Amino acid sequence: MYVCICHGFTDREIQEAKLSGANSQTKIFDHFGVAPKCGKCINAVDEILGAPKALTRSCHDGKATDQTSDALADSPGHLKKSS
Amino acid sequence: MHGNIKVIDELNRLLTQELTSSDQYFTHSQMYLNWGFHQLFERLDHERVEELKHAERLIQRILFLGGTPNIGARAALKIGKDVPEGLKSDLDSELSVAVGLKKAIALCETEQDYESRRILTELLKDTEEDHIHWLEVQLRLIAQAGLHNYLQSASSPIQKAK
């Protein structure tokens, strides 16, 4: 499953990155050479890494900003690019 | 009419879930179309429209209660990399919508907003008996008939040359 839809990387790719030593959120994004964009995948990345949930705003609190909706609106294009 | 603020907040949370589901169906349906699974595309496109109709009813109710519908908010999308993953993540999303609806129905009952409760009960019926059931059937078919057979039945007929 795609975890980050802004940059199009999957849970499997995160597992592989983890095996090659990327054991933190920052290292995961460094591994893919990108920076977090909309931020909605942060908790999912932490979950895969086995870290406690990030102390960020929950993805499900329904209070996303306009900026995050814009980022999501772009996502299908990013998905295509990554495949 | 001025509605209960707790009910309006809960309706807004549900609106975010419905709009997110619609976006997720939209993405998956277009991926399936691109891969040639026309039957799956048609069904998911229908689901996408249904989610938007649910969103429409929530927006109408929020406005009626004097609230502001939060149209821009979205939860994290769960996009599968292949057909079984896509169906599984759509099922996950529908199951969490059902949980959200039940919670909201209980709240409406407590706050004596019986009309919101009635609307939400209708949405729950669609979610459980239509969407969740269909997705569960598809995953069962994949398990029983095998992925290749399932995908064959989901694909488009081979087109004749023009």
gemmi code that builds the backbone of each chain (N, CA, C; Angstrom):
import gemmi

chains = {
    "A": [
        ("MET", (0.829, -1.207, 0.000), (0.000, 0.000, 0.000), (0.867, 1.261, 0.000)),
        ("TYR", (0.391, 2.271, -0.716), (1.106, 3.549, -0.685), (0.957, 4.153, 0.702)),
        ("VAL", (2.067, 4.539, 1.301), (1.997, 5.224, 2.586), (2.038, 6.731, 2.319)),
        ("CYS", (3.068, 7.145, 1.565), (3.158, 8.559, 1.213), (2.636, 8.729, -0.205)),
        ("ILE", (1.486, 9.388, -0.336), (0.944, 9.549, -1.686), (1.463, 10.813, -2.362)),
        ("CYS", (2.121, 11.682, -1.585), (2.730, 12.856, -2.229), (3.956, 12.432, -3.031)),
        ("HIS", (4.730, 11.486, -2.457), (5.948, 11.053, -3.131), (5.848, 9.620, -3.637)),
        ("GLY", (4.734, 8.964, -3.353), (4.467, 7.640, -3.907), (5.385, 6.534, -3.433)),
        ("PHE", (5.670, 6.449, -2.152), (6.380, 5.249, -1.686), (5.489, 4.395, -0.791)),
        ("THR", (5.773, 3.083, -0.795), (4.854, 2.111, -0.202), (5.363, 1.591, 1.137)),
        ("ASP", (4.491, 0.842, 1.839), (4.883, 0.241, 3.119), (6.051, -0.726, 2.920)),
        ("ARG", (6.029, -1.463, 1.789), (7.102, -2.417, 1.519), (8.453, -1.701, 1.336)),
        ("GLU", (8.399, -0.574, 0.610), (9.641, 0.183, 0.390), (10.173, 0.749, 1.700)),
        ("ILE", (9.257, 1.118, 2.610), (9.703, 1.627, 3.920), (10.363, 0.492, 4.722)),
        ("GLN", (9.747, -0.713, 4.647), (10.330, -1.887, 5.333), (11.752, -2.141, 4.820)),
        ("GLU", (11.916, -2.064, 3.479), (13.239, -2.293, 2.889), (14.232, -1.226, 3.359)),
        ("ALA", (13.764, 0.025, 3.382), (14.624, 1.135, 3.825), (15.028, 0.931, 5.282)),
        ("LYS", (14.074, 0.408, 6.070), (14.320, 0.147, 7.492), (15.427, -0.896, 7.636)),
        ("LEU", (15.342, -1.948, 6.800), (16.358, -3.009, 6.846), (17.736, -2.464, 6.472)),
        ("SER", (17.757, -1.471, 5.589), (19.059, -0.920, 5.200), (19.506, 0.198, 6.158)),
        ("GLY", (18.853, 0.318, 7.298), (19.361, 1.186, 8.368), (18.588, 2.464, 8.606)),
        ("ALA", (17.573, 2.743, 7.784), (16.793, 3.972, 8.008), (15.791, 3.712, 9.127)),
        ("ASN", (16.197, 4.047, 10.354), (15.372, 3.660, 11.502), (14.606, 4.813, 12.136)),
        ("SER", (14.595, 5.952, 11.454), (13.789, 7.057, 11.982), (13.039, 7.711, 10.832)),
        ("GLN", (12.049, 8.489, 11.219), (11.224, 9.191, 10.242), (12.078, 10.031, 9.285)),
        ("THR", (13.010, 10.801, 9.863), (13.870, 11.668, 9.056), (14.703, 10.848, 8.090)),
        ("LYS", (15.253, 9.710, 8.614), (16.111, 8.885, 7.765), (15.317, 8.267, 6.621)),
        ("ILE", (14.048, 7.928, 6.899), (13.198, 7.356, 5.838), (13.030, 8.362, 4.700)),
        ("PHE", (12.687, 9.593, 5.067), (12.491, 10.608, 4.017), (13.808, 10.910, 3.309)),
        ("ASP", (14.928, 10.901, 4.059), (16.243, 11.094, 3.442), (16.535, 9.971, 2.450)),
        ("HIS", (16.155, 8.745, 2.856), (16.387, 7.568, 2.014), (15.747, 7.760, 0.635)),
        ("PHE", (14.550, 8.336, 0.622), (13.849, 8.534, -0.654), (14.219, 9.884, -1.294)),
        ("GLY", (15.065, 10.641, -0.580), (15.526, 11.922, -1.132), (14.439, 12.981, -1.207)),
        ("VAL", (13.481, 12.902, -0.288), (12.380, 13.877, -0.310), (12.125, 14.427, 1.092)),
        ("ALA", (11.358, 15.462, 1.167), (10.918, 16.005, 2.460), (9.420, 15.777, 2.587)),
        ("PRO", (8.913, 15.568, 3.827), (7.461, 15.398, 3.974), (6.715, 16.598, 3.389)),
        ("LYS", (5.607, 16.290, 2.694), (4.891, 17.394, 2.036), (3.594, 17.748, 2.783)),
        ("CYS", (2.601, 16.849, 2.699), (1.335, 17.197, 3.371), (1.320, 16.738, 4.827)),
        ("GLY", (2.224, 15.802, 5.170), (2.375, 15.381, 6.566), (1.383, 14.335, 7.042)),
        ("LYS", (0.473, 13.901, 6.169), (-0.566, 12.972, 6.607), (-0.042, 11.554, 6.827)),
        ("CYS", (1.153, 11.251, 6.282), (1.651, 9.876, 6.395), (2.563, 9.688, 7.606)),
        ("ILE", (2.879, 10.769, 8.308), (3.855, 10.717, 9.406), (3.538, 9.600, 10.418)),
        ("ASN", (2.281, 9.532, 10.853), (1.914, 8.499, 11.830), (2.063, 7.100, 11.259)),
        ("ALA", (1.692, 6.934, 9.970), (1.796, 5.620, 9.333), (3.264, 5.195, 9.209)),
        ("VAL", (4.145, 6.155, 8.895), (5.580, 5.858, 8.799), (6.089, 5.406, 10.168)),
        ("ASP", (5.734, 6.136, 11.211), (6.146, 5.785, 12.576), (5.641, 4.402, 12.973)),
        ("GLU", (4.404, 4.105, 12.564), (3.821, 2.807, 12.903), (4.640, 1.672, 12.293)),
        ("ILE", (5.050, 1.862, 11.029), (5.835, 0.833, 10.343), (7.205, 0.688, 11.005)),
        ("LEU", (7.766, 1.829, 11.434), (9.076, 1.795, 12.088), (8.978, 1.242, 13.506)),
        ("GLY", (7.755, 1.135, 13.999), (7.564, 0.611, 15.353), (7.791, 1.652, 16.426)),
        ("ALA", (7.804, 2.926, 16.008), (8.004, 4.004, 16.982), (6.656, 4.398, 17.566)),
        ("PRO", (6.662, 5.023, 18.754), (5.384, 5.505, 19.285), (4.826, 6.584, 18.368)),
        ("LYS", (3.511, 6.764, 18.410), (2.856, 7.734, 17.526), (3.438, 9.135, 17.696)),
        ("ALA", (3.638, 9.796, 16.583), (4.212, 11.142, 16.616), (3.256, 12.102, 17.329)),
        ("LEU", (3.838, 13.082, 17.965), (2.998, 14.033, 18.696), (2.508, 15.145, 17.770)),
        ("THR", (2.159, 14.747, 16.572), (1.656, 15.738, 15.626), (0.145, 15.677, 15.622)),
        ("ARG", (-0.450, 16.602, 14.919), (-1.894, 16.624, 14.750), (-2.322, 15.311, 14.111)),
        ("SER", (-3.407, 14.709, 14.627), (-3.873, 13.444, 14.066), (-4.370, 13.644, 12.657)),
        ("CYS", (-4.175, 12.612, 11.825), (-4.638, 12.682, 10.443), (-6.148, 12.627, 10.380)),
        ("HIS", (-6.781, 12.195, 11.457), (-8.219, 11.930, 11.371), (-9.049, 12.941, 12.144)),
        ("ASP", (-8.405, 14.065, 12.523), (-9.185, 14.978, 13.346), (-10.061, 15.910, 12.519)),
        ("GLY", (-9.988, 15.758, 11.209), (-10.880, 16.521, 10.352), (-10.577, 18.013, 10.335)),
        ("LYS", (-9.352, 18.373, 10.767), (-9.044, 19.799, 10.795), (-7.850, 20.119, 9.898)),
        ("ALA", (-7.775, 19.412, 8.782), (-6.677, 19.661, 7.867), (-6.793, 21.081, 7.313)),
        ("THR", (-5.642, 21.665, 7.031), (-5.675, 23.020, 6.491), (-5.912, 22.958, 4.994)),
        ("ASP", (-6.188, 24.105, 4.414), (-6.371, 24.165, 2.960), (-5.132, 23.673, 2.236)),
        ("GLN", (-3.983, 23.974, 2.855), (-2.728, 23.579, 2.230), (-2.664, 22.059, 2.054)),
        ("THR", (-3.099, 21.324, 3.098), (-3.023, 19.867, 2.989), (-3.995, 19.344, 1.946)),
        ("SER", (-5.168, 19.989, 1.821), (-6.104, 19.525, 0.803), (-5.510, 19.759, -0.579)),
        ("ASP", (-4.785, 20.888, -0.732), (-4.147, 21.156, -2.019), (-3.133, 20.073, -2.339)),
        ("ALA", (-2.390, 19.686, -1.289), (-1.360, 18.668, -1.510), (-2.014, 17.371, -1.946)),
        ("LEU", (-3.169, 17.046, -1.336), (-3.853, 15.812, -1.709), (-4.404, 15.908, -3.111)),
        ("ALA", (-4.873, 17.091, -3.484), (-5.436, 17.250, -4.814), (-4.392, 16.942, -5.873)),
        ("ASP", (-3.115, 17.148, -5.509), (-2.034, 16.884, -6.465), (-1.672, 15.418, -6.534)),
        ("SER", (-2.157, 14.620, -5.570), (-1.574, 13.295, -5.396), (-1.660, 12.355, -6.590)),
        ("PRO", (-2.766, 12.297, -7.366), (-2.778, 11.326, -8.447), (-1.616, 11.522, -9.424)),
        ("GLY", (-1.246, 12.786, -9.650), (-0.125, 13.081, -10.543), (1.163, 12.502, -9.985)),
        ("HIS", (1.323, 12.655, -8.679), (2.548, 12.131, -8.044), (2.579, 10.615, -8.133)),
        ("LEU", (1.385, 10.006, -7.988), (1.322, 8.549, -8.049), (1.798, 8.082, -9.405)),
        ("LYS", (1.328, 8.760, -10.430), (1.665, 8.351, -11.799), (3.171, 8.470, -12.007)),
        ("LYS", (3.710, 9.593, -11.478), (5.121, 9.844, -11.669), (5.955, 8.720, -11.062)),
        ("SER", (5.478, 8.218, -9.907), (6.307, 7.273, -9.163), (6.263, 5.869, -9.736)),
        ("SER", (5.220, 5.558, -10.515), (5.080, 4.160, -10.935), (5.964, 3.829, -12.126)),
    ],
    "B": [
        ("MET", (-32.704, 27.271, 11.874), (-32.697, 26.465, 13.089), (-31.281, 26.324, 13.630)),
        ("HIS", (-31.155, 26.418, 14.944), (-29.815, 26.290, 15.508), (-29.631, 24.906, 16.125)),
        ("GLY", (-28.645, 24.186, 15.600), (-28.424, 22.804, 16.044), (-27.420, 22.722, 17.175)),
        ("ASN", (-27.324, 21.534, 17.718), (-26.385, 21.245, 18.792), (-24.953, 21.223, 18.232)),
        ("ILE", (-24.046, 21.942, 18.888), (-22.684, 22.094, 18.375), (-21.936, 20.750, 18.319)),
        ("LYS", (-22.245, 19.887, 19.313), (-21.580, 18.566, 19.340), (-22.000, 17.741, 18.129)),
        ("VAL", (-23.294, 17.834, 17.790), (-23.803, 17.093, 16.633), (-23.185, 17.644, 15.349)),
        ("ILE", (-23.105, 18.977, 15.247), (-22.530, 19.601, 14.045), (-21.064, 19.170, 13.876)),
        ("ASP", (-20.294, 19.180, 14.965), (-18.893, 18.747, 14.906), (-18.791, 17.306, 14.439)),
        ("GLU", (-19.674, 16.467, 14.957), (-19.649, 15.044, 14.596), (-20.019, 14.872, 13.117)),
        ("LEU", (-21.001, 15.649, 12.659), (-21.395, 15.593, 11.248), (-20.235, 16.036, 10.363)),
        ("ASN", (-19.481, 17.033, 10.825), (-18.316, 17.488, 10.057), (-17.231, 16.415, 9.987)),
        ("ARG", (-17.052, 15.688, 11.092), (-16.076, 14.589, 11.090), (-16.489, 13.527, 10.073)),
        ("LEU", (-17.773, 13.224, 10.042), (-18.285, 12.236, 9.082), (-18.123, 12.736, 7.652)),
        ("LEU", (-18.335, 14.041, 7.467), (-18.185, 14.633, 6.130), (-16.754, 14.427, 5.624)),
        ("THR", (-15.776, 14.638, 6.510), (-14.377, 14.420, 6.131), (-14.168, 12.973, 5.695)),
        ("GLN", (-14.758, 12.042, 6.447), (-14.604, 10.617, 6.106), (-15.239, 10.302, 4.751)),
        ("GLU", (-16.434, 10.826, 4.507), (-17.137, 10.543, 3.249), (-16.365, 11.130, 2.064)),
        ("LEU", (-15.862, 12.369, 2.228), (-15.125, 13.010, 1.135), (-13.803, 12.284, 0.882)),
        ("THR", (-13.167, 11.803, 1.976), (-11.931, 11.047, 1.822), (-12.204, 9.740, 1.081)),
        ("SER", (-13.289, 9.047, 1.457), (-13.649, 7.795, 0.774), (-13.895, 8.048, -0.701)),
        ("SER", (-14.579, 9.149, -0.997), (-14.864, 9.471, -2.388), (-13.560, 9.670, -3.172)),
        ("ASP", (-12.610, 10.409, -2.594), (-11.306, 10.621, -3.251), (-10.574, 9.300, -3.444)),
        ("GLN", (-10.685, 8.440, -2.421), (-9.984, 7.152, -2.492), (-10.574, 6.273, -3.600)),
        ("TYR", (-11.922, 6.222, -3.673), (-12.577, 5.477, -4.754), (-12.210, 6.072, -6.112)),
        ("PHE", (-12.131, 7.398, -6.173), (-11.799, 8.087, -7.420), (-10.417, 7.626, -7.899)),
        ("THR", (-9.432, 7.662, -6.970), (-8.072, 7.272, -7.330), (-8.019, 5.812, -7.757)),
        ("HIS", (-8.597, 4.919, -6.919), (-8.564, 3.489, -7.249), (-9.285, 3.218, -8.567)),
        ("SER", (-10.463, 3.852, -8.766), (-11.225, 3.560, -9.985), (-10.417, 3.954, -11.221)),
        ("GLN", (-9.709, 5.077, -11.145), (-8.917, 5.509, -12.302), (-7.707, 4.598, -12.515)),
        ("MET", (-7.141, 4.082, -11.408), (-6.020, 3.132, -11.547), (-6.510, 1.859, -12.231)),
        ("TYR", (-7.694, 1.359, -11.804), (-8.235, 0.124, -12.386), (-8.558, 0.327, -13.858)),
        ("LEU", (-9.080, 1.509, -14.191), (-9.391, 1.811, -15.599), (-8.108, 1.769, -16.421)),
        ("ASN", (-7.060, 2.375, -15.861), (-5.770, 2.413, -16.552), (-5.198, 1.014, -16.756)),
        ("TRP", (-5.447, 0.096, -15.792), (-4.936, -1.269, -15.895), (-5.838, -2.157, -16.760)),
        ("GLY", (-6.981, -1.640, -17.189), (-7.870, -2.419, -18.066), (-8.963, -3.190, -17.337)),
        ("PHE", (-9.149, -2.923, -16.040), (-10.207, -3.621, -15.280), (-11.486, -2.776, -15.296)),
        ("HIS", (-12.145, -2.814, -16.452), (-13.255, -1.915, -16.683), (-14.435, -2.168, -15.741)),
        ("GLN", (-14.687, -3.464, -15.440), (-15.815, -3.799, -14.547), (-15.593, -3.193, -13.160)),
        ("LEU", (-14.343, -3.274, -12.695), (-14.027, -2.707, -11.381), (-14.142, -1.190, -11.403)),
        ("PHE", (-13.680, -0.605, -12.503), (-13.775, 0.853, -12.636), (-15.231, 1.291, -12.500)),
        ("GLU", (-16.123, 0.597, -13.220), (-17.535, 1.011, -13.217), (-18.140, 0.945, -11.817)),
        ("ARG", (-17.842, -0.142, -11.099), (-18.397, -0.295, -9.757), (-17.842, 0.780, -8.802)),
        ("LEU", (-16.518, 1.012, -8.875), (-15.929, 1.990, -7.957), (-16.349, 3.414, -8.284)),
        ("ASP", (-16.595, 3.654, -9.570), (-17.065, 4.979, -9.958), (-18.455, 5.220, -9.362)),
        ("HIS", (-19.265, 4.149, -9.343), (-20.593, 4.222, -8.737), (-20.465, 4.490, -7.218)),
        ("GLU", (-19.514, 3.812, -6.571), (-19.288, 4.031, -5.137), (-18.860, 5.476, -4.871)),
        ("ARG", (-18.006, 5.991, -5.755), (-17.524, 7.372, -5.598), (-18.708, 8.339, -5.600)),
        ("VAL", (-19.631, 8.136, -6.552), (-20.798, 9.011, -6.639), (-21.671, 8.863, -5.384)),
        ("GLU", (-21.798, 7.619, -4.895), (-22.602, 7.394, -3.683), (-22.016, 8.115, -2.470)),
        ("GLU", (-20.676, 8.074, -2.359), (-20.027, 8.772, -1.239), (-20.289, 10.278, -1.335)),
        ("LEU", (-20.272, 10.785, -2.560), (-20.536, 12.214, -2.738), (-21.988, 12.552, -2.365)),
        ("LYS", (-22.906, 11.604, -2.658), (-24.306, 11.831, -2.271), (-24.438, 11.844, -0.752)),
        ("HIS", (-23.678, 10.962, -0.087), (-23.665, 10.970, 1.384), (-23.145, 12.318, 1.884)),
        ("ALA", (-22.052, 12.784, 1.255), (-21.465, 14.065, 1.646), (-22.489, 15.187, 1.457)),
        ("GLU", (-23.228, 15.103, 0.349), (-24.243, 16.128, 0.055), (-25.294, 16.193, 1.171)),
        ("ARG", (-25.741, 15.028, 1.629), (-26.767, 14.998, 2.681), (-26.228, 15.563, 3.998)),
        ("LEU", (-24.934, 15.250, 4.278), (-24.326, 15.784, 5.503), (-24.181, 17.299, 5.415)),
        ("ILE", (-23.745, 17.787, 4.241), (-23.569, 19.235, 4.055), (-24.919, 19.940, 4.237)),
        ("GLN", (-25.961, 19.378, 3.625), (-27.292, 19.986, 3.743), (-27.744, 20.046, 5.195)),
        ("ARG", (-27.488, 18.964, 5.921), (-27.907, 18.902, 7.324), (-27.108, 19.886, 8.180)),
        ("ILE", (-25.775, 19.965, 7.944), (-24.923, 20.889, 8.716), (-25.390, 22.331, 8.479)),
        ("LEU", (-25.653, 22.665, 7.212), (-26.113, 24.024, 6.892), (-27.463, 24.303, 7.554)),
        ("PHE", (-28.348, 23.305, 7.502), (-29.666, 23.452, 8.107), (-29.555, 23.724, 9.611)),
        ("LEU", (-28.574, 23.069, 10.244), (-28.398, 23.227, 11.698), (-27.626, 24.498, 12.045)),
        ("GLY", (-27.265, 25.263, 11.019), (-26.579, 26.533, 11.246), (-25.080, 26.399, 11.400)),
        ("GLY", (-24.527, 25.244, 11.006), (-23.088, 25.037, 11.104), (-22.390, 25.373, 9.790)),
        ("THR", (-21.050, 25.259, 9.791), (-20.278, 25.486, 8.577), (-19.681, 24.167, 8.129)),
        ("PRO", (-20.087, 23.648, 6.977), (-19.508, 22.380, 6.530), (-18.035, 22.553, 6.162)),
        ("ASN", (-17.209, 21.671, 6.695), (-15.770, 21.731, 6.426), (-15.475, 20.909, 5.171)),
        ("ILE", (-15.538, 21.559, 4.029), (-15.445, 20.861, 2.741), (-13.999, 20.484, 2.404)),
        ("GLY", (-13.039, 21.264, 2.925), (-11.650, 21.083, 2.494), (-10.900, 19.984, 3.228)),
        ("ALA", (-11.418, 19.513, 4.356), (-10.645, 18.576, 5.177), (-10.654, 17.167, 4.595)),
        ("ARG", (-9.537, 16.485, 4.685), (-9.427, 15.089, 4.257), (-8.588, 14.318, 5.270)),
        ("ALA", (-8.945, 13.040, 5.491), (-8.075, 12.160, 6.279), (-7.010, 11.615, 5.320)),
        ("ALA", (-6.071, 10.811, 5.846), (-5.032, 10.244, 4.992), (-5.658, 9.236, 4.029)),
        ("LEU", (-5.286, 9.317, 2.750), (-5.809, 8.355, 1.770), (-5.047, 7.043, 1.907)),
        ("LYS", (-5.770, 5.929, 1.728), (-5.097, 4.627, 1.734), (-5.168, 4.082, 0.314)),
        ("ILE", (-4.091, 4.194, -0.424), (-4.103, 3.780, -1.826), (-3.324, 2.480, -1.992)),
        ("GLY", (-3.978, 1.465, -2.544), (-3.324, 0.181, -2.752), (-2.440, 0.200, -3.976)),
        ("LYS", (-1.450, -0.720, -3.969), (-0.529, -0.763, -5.102), (-1.053, -1.724, -6.174)),
        ("ASP", (-1.924, -2.645, -5.784), (-2.550, -3.547, -6.756), (-4.023, -3.729, -6.382)),
        ("VAL", (-4.743, -4.569, -7.144), (-6.194, -4.686, -6.930), (-6.551, -5.196, -5.521)),
        ("PRO", (-5.979, -6.325, -5.041), (-6.364, -6.781, -3.698), (-6.055, -5.743, -2.617)),
        ("GLU", (-4.906, -5.073, -2.734), (-4.557, -4.045, -1.737), (-5.549, -2.892, -1.775)),
        ("GLY", (-5.956, -2.520, -2.993), (-6.926, -1.434, -3.153), (-8.255, -1.794, -2.512)),
        ("LEU", (-8.719, -3.026, -2.780), (-10.009, -3.459, -2.215), (-9.926, -3.523, -0.697)),
        ("LYS", (-8.777, -4.028, -0.185), (-8.617, -4.133, 1.271), (-8.610, -2.759, 1.923)),
        ("SER", (-7.914, -1.799, 1.300), (-7.867, -0.480, 1.943), (-9.216, 0.221, 1.839)),
        ("ASP", (-9.970, -0.030, 0.747), (-11.327, 0.536, 0.672), (-12.215, -0.076, 1.757)),
        ("LEU", (-12.045, -1.380, 2.006), (-12.826, -2.033, 3.059), (-12.478, -1.432, 4.429)),
        ("ASP", (-11.165, -1.239, 4.675), (-10.732, -0.616, 5.937), (-11.408, 0.740, 6.133)),
        ("SER", (-11.404, 1.528, 5.064), (-11.997, 2.868, 5.166), (-13.487, 2.786, 5.440)),
        ("GLU", (-14.189, 1.874, 4.750), (-15.636, 1.742, 4.955), (-15.942, 1.282, 6.377)),
        ("LEU", (-15.097, 0.374, 6.901), (-15.317, -0.107, 8.265), (-15.157, 1.039, 9.257)),
        ("SER", (-14.182, 1.936, 9.001), (-14.035, 3.047, 9.952), (-15.159, 4.063, 9.767)),
        ("VAL", (-15.701, 4.174, 8.533), (-16.875, 5.038, 8.348), (-18.046, 4.490, 9.170)),
        ("ALA", (-18.228, 3.158, 9.138), (-19.327, 2.533, 9.888), (-19.182, 2.806, 11.388)),
        ("VAL", (-17.943, 2.697, 11.891), (-17.699, 2.985, 13.314), (-18.065, 4.440, 13.628)),
        ("GLY", (-17.622, 5.350, 12.749), (-17.916, 6.779, 12.925), (-19.408, 7.048, 12.913)),
        ("LEU", (-20.127, 6.383, 11.989), (-21.574, 6.580, 11.885), (-22.289, 6.113, 13.152)),
        ("LYS", (-21.861, 4.955, 13.659), (-22.507, 4.420, 14.870), (-22.306, 5.352, 16.055)),
        ("LYS", (-21.066, 5.900, 16.145), (-20.756, 6.829, 17.228), (-21.649, 8.073, 17.111)),
        ("ALA", (-21.782, 8.562, 15.865), (-22.573, 9.771, 15.632), (-24.063, 9.512, 15.902)),
        ("ILE", (-24.537, 8.322, 15.531), (-25.943, 7.982, 15.770), (-26.232, 7.978, 17.276)),
        ("ALA", (-25.296, 7.409, 18.053), (-25.456, 7.373, 19.507), (-25.507, 8.792, 20.076)),
        ("LEU", (-24.637, 9.669, 19.536), (-24.611, 11.057, 20.011), (-25.937, 11.762, 19.700)),
        ("CYS", (-26.432, 11.568, 18.456), (-27.701, 12.202, 18.051), (-28.838, 11.743, 18.969)),
        ("GLU", (-28.797, 10.480, 19.347), (-29.815, 9.931, 20.249), (-29.768, 10.662, 21.598)),
        ("THR", (-28.526, 10.780, 22.132), (-28.352, 11.450, 23.429), (-28.811, 12.903, 23.369)),
        ("GLU", (-28.467, 13.562, 22.255), (-28.789, 14.994, 22.143), (-30.196, 15.230, 21.594)),
        ("GLN", (-30.926, 14.157, 21.378), (-32.309, 14.215, 20.889), (-32.455, 14.890, 19.527)),
        ("ASP", (-31.414, 14.703, 18.662), (-31.505, 15.197, 17.283), (-31.935, 14.002, 16.424)),
        ("TYR", (-33.228, 13.717, 16.433), (-33.715, 12.473, 15.816), (-33.705, 12.518, 14.287)),
        ("GLU", (-33.753, 13.711, 13.719), (-33.737, 13.804, 12.258), (-32.321, 13.520, 11.735)),
        ("SER", (-31.284, 14.076, 12.395), (-29.902, 13.743, 12.008), (-29.686, 12.243, 12.180)),
        ("ARG", (-30.240, 11.719, 13.262), (-30.100, 10.295, 13.543), (-30.690, 9.472, 12.400)),
        ("ARG", (-31.873, 9.898, 11.903), (-32.538, 9.178, 10.817), (-31.664, 9.187, 9.548)),
        ("ILE", (-31.105, 10.367, 9.232), (-30.254, 10.489, 8.033), (-29.046, 9.567, 8.168)),
        ("LEU", (-28.416, 9.599, 9.350), (-27.206, 8.793, 9.556), (-27.514, 7.298, 9.499)),
        ("THR", (-28.700, 6.916, 9.960), (-29.077, 5.499, 9.906), (-29.180, 5.039, 8.447)),
        ("GLU", (-29.681, 5.934, 7.600), (-29.751, 5.589, 6.172), (-28.350, 5.437, 5.572)),
        ("LEU", (-27.437, 6.338, 5.963), (-26.061, 6.252, 5.463), (-25.408, 4.951, 5.950)),
        ("LEU", (-25.727, 4.562, 7.192), (-25.150, 3.337, 7.754), (-25.639, 2.109, 6.985)),
        ("LYS", (-26.907, 2.145, 6.585), (-27.453, 1.026, 5.813), (-26.696, 0.881, 4.485)),
        ("ASP", (-26.503, 1.995, 3.773), (-25.732, 1.973, 2.513), (-24.324, 1.444, 2.761)),
        ("THR", (-23.690, 1.981, 3.833), (-22.298, 1.630, 4.115), (-22.166, 0.140, 4.414)),
        ("GLU", (-23.065, -0.370, 5.268), (-22.942, -1.780, 5.666), (-23.397, -2.739, 4.569)),
        ("GLU", (-24.628, -2.494, 4.064), (-25.235, -3.504, 3.201), (-24.770, -3.399, 1.753)),
        ("ASP", (-24.345, -2.199, 1.348), (-23.905, -2.048, -0.036), (-22.378, -2.090, -0.104)),
        ("HIS", (-21.725, -1.046, 0.410), (-20.282, -0.920, 0.210), (-19.480, -2.023, 0.894)),
        ("ILE", (-19.666, -2.188, 2.215), (-18.863, -3.164, 2.961), (-19.129, -4.571, 2.430)),
        ("HIS", (-20.406, -4.881, 2.217), (-20.748, -6.220, 1.742), (-20.093, -6.501, 0.391)),
        ("TRP", (-20.171, -5.559, -0.542), (-19.594, -5.763, -1.873), (-18.073, -5.999, -1.780)),
        ("LEU", (-17.403, -5.178, -0.972), (-15.945, -5.318, -0.845), (-15.575, -6.667, -0.224)),
        ("GLU", (-16.361, -7.100, 0.775), (-16.079, -8.395, 1.412), (-16.278, -9.541, 0.411)),
        ("VAL", (-17.321, -9.412, -0.414), (-17.576, -10.441, -1.418), (-16.403, -10.521, -2.405)),
        ("GLN", (-15.893, -9.362, -2.822), (-14.774, -9.355, -3.784), (-13.543, -10.050, -3.190)),
        ("LEU", (-13.246, -9.729, -1.917), (-12.060, -10.324, -1.292), (-12.246, -11.835, -1.118)),
        ("ARG", (-13.490, -12.248, -0.854), (-13.776, -13.669, -0.728), (-13.628, -14.368, -2.086)),
        ("LEU", (-14.097, -13.675, -3.136), (-13.961, -14.245, -4.485), (-12.484, -14.441, -4.849)),
        ("ILE", (-11.670, -13.447, -4.493), (-10.236, -13.554, -4.785), (-9.657, -14.756, -4.055)),
        ("ALA", (-10.060, -14.933, -2.780), (-9.547, -16.049, -1.980), (-10.012, -17.391, -2.551)),
        ("GLN", (-11.256, -17.437, -3.035), (-11.804, -18.724, -3.481), (-11.502, -19.031, -4.934)),
        ("ALA", (-11.597, -18.027, -5.809), (-11.419, -18.293, -7.246), (-9.973, -18.078, -7.683)),
        ("GLY", (-9.185, -17.425, -6.847), (-7.812, -17.117, -7.227), (-7.761, -15.735, -7.872)),
        ("LEU", (-6.623, -15.069, -7.653), (-6.516, -13.686, -8.138), (-6.630, -13.596, -9.659)),
        ("HIS", (-5.971, -14.539, -10.370), (-5.988, -14.452, -11.838), (-7.406, -14.576, -12.398)),
        ("ASN", (-8.162, -15.537, -11.861), (-9.543, -15.703, -12.333), (-10.375, -14.473, -12.016)),
        ("TYR", (-10.161, -13.942, -10.824), (-10.933, -12.758, -10.426), (-10.626, -11.588, -11.360)),
        ("LEU", (-9.330, -11.396, -11.608), (-8.932, -10.258, -12.447), (-9.456, -10.409, -13.869)),
        ("GLN", (-9.519, -11.672, -14.322), (-10.054, -11.883, -15.667), (-11.525, -11.442, -15.720)),
        ("SER", (-12.281, -11.799, -14.668), (-13.693, -11.417, -14.686), (-13.875, -9.913, -14.489)),
        ("ALA", (-12.840, -9.259, -13.960), (-12.945, -7.811, -13.731), (-12.466, -6.986, -14.920)),
        ("SER", (-11.877, -7.674, -15.911), (-11.254, -6.910, -17.000), (-12.248, -6.619, -18.119)),
        ("SER", (-11.819, -5.785, -19.030), (-12.678, -5.396, -20.145), (-12.613, -6.444, -21.243)),
        ("PRO", (-13.699, -6.631, -22.024), (-13.613, -7.523, -23.170), (-12.572, -6.971, -24.157)),
        ("ILE", (-11.891, -7.875, -24.864), (-10.883, -7.404, -25.817), (-11.591, -6.700, -26.979)),
        ("GLN", (-11.127, -5.492, -27.251), (-11.822, -4.715, -28.293), (-11.418, -5.159, -29.691)),
        ("LYS", (-12.403, -5.146, -30.589), (-12.113, -5.460, -31.997), (-11.420, -4.268, -32.636)),
        ("ALA", (-10.643, -4.556, -33.686), (-10.001, -3.456, -34.413), (-11.072, -2.649, -35.133)),
        ("LYS", (-10.840, -1.347, -35.204), (-11.869, -0.507, -35.848), (-11.683, -0.530, -37.362)),
    ],
}
model = gemmi.Model(1)
for chain_id, residues in chains.items():
    chain = gemmi.Chain(chain_id)
    for i, (resn, *xyz) in enumerate(residues, 1):
        res = gemmi.Residue()
        res.name, res.seqid = resn, gemmi.SeqId(i, " ")
        for name, pos in zip(("N", "CA", "C"), xyz):
            atom = gemmi.Atom()
            atom.name, atom.element = name, gemmi.Element(name[0])
            atom.pos, atom.b_iso = gemmi.Position(*pos), 0.0
            res.add_atom(atom)
        chain.add_residue(res)
    model.add_chain(chain)
structure = gemmi.Structure()
structure.add_model(model)
structure.setup_entities()
